Amino acid sequence: MAQKSAWFRPAVSGALAGAVNGFFGGGGGMILVPLLAGWCGLGQRKAFATSVAIILPLCALSTGIYLFRGGLDLNAALPYLLGGLLGGWLGGKLFKGLSMDWLRRGFALLLLYGGVKSLFGL
């Protein structure tokens, strides 16, 4: 029974992140970081890093589904992908040097920005 319970919270967290990612076309990491840190007991820094490793295959799966169903324009996505690769590399390099306080604040601001934008259609 202990083995089953050790997998329950991570599996449910992953399922929720996958559902959000698939439904909204992204954003699974927004709920995954708090779930990993709070519900699954990972440290804050480990939760941020682990969420990236989890979201990568989820995004690849969502991309395949959107591509298969005709909802993805790869030519339109290419400039964003190139910029995203640069931003991801830079963020990964800076991640270790930032304090957890600043990472949490930045993440909270990002969530607030997205929430306000979604609520008010700005």
C-alpha positions as CSV (number, residue, x, y, z in Angstrom):
1,M,0.0,0.0,0.0
2,A,2.9,2.4,0.8
3,Q,4.2,2.0,-2.8
4,K,0.8,2.9,-4.2
5,S,0.4,6.0,-2.1
6,A,4.0,7.1,-3.1
7,W,2.8,7.3,-6.7
8,F,-0.7,8.7,-6.1
9,R,0.1,12.4,-5.6
10,P,2.7,12.7,-8.3
11,A,0.4,10.8,-10.8
12,V,-2.6,13.1,-10.0
13,S,-0.4,16.2,-10.2
14,G,0.9,15.1,-13.6
15,A,-2.6,14.3,-14.8
16,L,-3.8,17.7,-13.8
17,A,-0.9,19.4,-15.5
18,G,-1.4,17.3,-18.6
19,A,-5.1,18.1,-18.7
20,V,-4.5,21.9,-18.3
21,N,-1.8,21.7,-21.0
22,G,-4.0,19.9,-23.4
23,F,-7.1,21.9,-22.8
24,F,-5.5,25.4,-22.9
25,G,-2.6,24.6,-25.1
26,G,-0.1,25.3,-22.3
27,G,0.0,26.4,-18.7
28,G,0.4,23.0,-17.1
29,G,3.5,24.2,-15.3
30,M,1.5,27.0,-13.7
31,I,-0.4,24.5,-11.6
32,L,2.4,21.9,-11.5
33,V,4.9,24.0,-9.6
34,P,2.5,24.7,-6.6
35,L,1.4,21.0,-6.6
36,L,4.9,19.7,-6.6
37,A,6.0,22.1,-3.9
38,G,2.9,21.9,-1.7
39,W,1.1,18.6,-2.2
40,C,4.1,16.4,-3.3
41,G,6.6,17.9,-0.8
42,L,9.4,18.9,-3.2
43,G,11.5,21.8,-2.3
44,Q,10.7,25.0,-4.2
45,R,13.8,25.0,-6.5
46,K,13.4,21.3,-7.2
47,A,9.7,21.9,-8.0
48,F,10.6,24.5,-10.6
49,A,13.2,22.3,-12.2
50,T,11.1,19.1,-12.1
51,S,8.1,20.9,-13.7
52,V,10.2,21.7,-16.7
53,A,11.2,18.0,-17.2
54,I,7.5,17.1,-16.8
55,I,6.1,19.8,-19.1
56,L,8.5,19.0,-22.0
57,P,6.9,15.7,-22.9
58,L,3.4,17.1,-22.2
59,C,4.0,19.9,-24.6
60,A,5.4,17.5,-27.2
61,L,2.2,15.4,-26.9
62,S,-0.1,18.5,-27.1
63,T,1.9,19.8,-30.1
64,G,1.4,16.5,-31.9
65,I,-2.3,16.5,-31.2
66,Y,-2.7,20.1,-32.4
67,L,-0.6,19.4,-35.5
68,F,-2.6,16.2,-36.3
69,R,-5.9,18.1,-35.9
70,G,-4.8,21.0,-38.1
71,G,-4.6,23.6,-35.4
72,L,-0.9,24.4,-35.6
73,D,0.9,26.6,-38.1
74,L,4.6,25.6,-37.8
75,N,5.8,28.5,-40.0
76,A,4.0,31.0,-37.7
77,A,5.4,29.2,-34.6
78,L,9.1,29.2,-35.8
79,P,10.1,32.7,-34.7
80,Y,8.6,32.1,-31.3
81,L,10.4,28.8,-31.0
82,L,13.7,30.4,-31.8
83,G,13.2,33.2,-29.2
84,G,11.9,30.6,-26.7
85,L,15.0,28.5,-27.1
86,L,17.2,31.5,-26.4
87,G,15.0,32.5,-23.4
88,G,15.0,29.0,-22.1
89,W,18.7,28.7,-22.3
90,L,19.2,32.1,-20.6
91,G,16.6,31.3,-17.9
92,G,18.3,27.9,-17.2
93,K,21.7,29.6,-16.8
94,L,20.3,32.3,-14.4
95,F,18.0,29.9,-12.4
96,K,20.7,28.6,-10.0
97,G,21.9,32.1,-9.1
98,L,18.5,33.6,-8.2
99,S,17.2,33.4,-4.7
100,M,14.0,31.4,-4.0
101,D,12.3,34.6,-2.8
102,W,12.8,36.3,-6.2
103,L,11.8,33.1,-8.1
104,R,8.6,32.8,-6.1
105,R,7.8,36.5,-6.5
106,G,8.4,36.3,-10.3
107,F,6.3,33.2,-10.6
108,A,3.5,34.9,-8.5
109,L,3.6,38.0,-10.7
110,L,3.4,35.8,-13.8
111,L,0.4,34.0,-12.5
112,L,-1.3,37.4,-11.5
113,Y,-0.5,38.9,-14.9
114,G,-2.0,35.9,-16.7
115,G,-5.0,35.8,-14.4
116,V,-5.8,39.5,-14.8
117,K,-5.3,39.3,-18.5
118,S,-7.7,36.3,-18.8
119,L,-10.3,37.8,-16.5
120,F,-10.5,41.2,-18.1
121,G,-9.5,40.3,-21.7
122,L,-6.7,42.8,-21.8
